[in-house]
């Protein structure tokens, strides 16, 4: 089983990515969709969810998880 997480605050984007993934490889895929980065982090840390690929929105309204942390 190939596990994929999709995290984006726009549900249409999540559905588009999920459709694309299933179109490319319809068998042996499990997609989990998160609309909040905190939910993804919780699933990863608390529920021990592990993913082969994570599609992550780099600019989410409430959780900017992929923004680089740079100090000058």
Secondary structure, DSSP 4 states (H G I P E B T S, - for coil): -EEEEEE-S-HHHHHHHHHHHHHH--SSEEEEEESSHHHHHHHHHTS----SEEEE-SS-SS--TTS-----
